[in-house]
């Protein structure tokens, strides 16, 4: 199970920073941003191998379930 920032969103934000820097902005003047989109991924195959039971309420909330 993993709960982390959406990597596609992080890459888009990074591209925006690179664009600003290439246009002349100083990196020190750019604000620090925190990710706003997070996702929950559950690997059921691994959970079963570890003999873990994931509650149905958690599975419903997951963005991605790997079977």
N, C-alpha and C positions, 0 to 999 in steps of 0.2 A: 504494500500500500504506500502511496506517495501523495503528498499534498504539497504542491509547489507552484511557483509562478508559471504562467503560460509562456513557454519559450518563444512562440511565434510573436507574442506581444512584446516580450523583452527585446527581440531582434528588431522589431519595428522601431522601438524607442531608441535603440542603439544607432540605427540608421539615421534617425532624426538628429542625434547628437553629432554624428560624423558629418552630416550635411552642414550643420551650423559651424563646426570647426573649420571645414573646408572653405566656408564663406567668410572666414576671418574672425570668428568669435574665439575668445580665449577660453580654454577649458576650465580655468579656475572661476570664470564668471558664470558658468552654466550651473543650474540648480541640480541638486541630487534628487532623484525621483525614486519613489518606491513603487513596486509593481502593484497594479490594481486588479489584474485578472489572475485568479488562481484556479487550479484544477485538481480534482481528486481522482487518482487512478488506482484501481484495485486489480491485483493479479490473482485470480481464483485458482489457477493451476498451482501456483506456489503455496497459497493458503491451504489447499487440500494436501499438498505434499508435507506440509508442516502440521497437518491435522488441526487446522484452525477453522473455526466457523465464523463467517462474517455475517452479522445480522442483516436481514432483508432491508431494514430501514437505512442502513449505511450503503448497501448496494444501489438502492434507488437514488440516493443523492450523488453517487459517483458520476463523474463526467465520462469516464471510460472504464469498462470492465473487461479485463483480458481473461479469456476462458481457455 
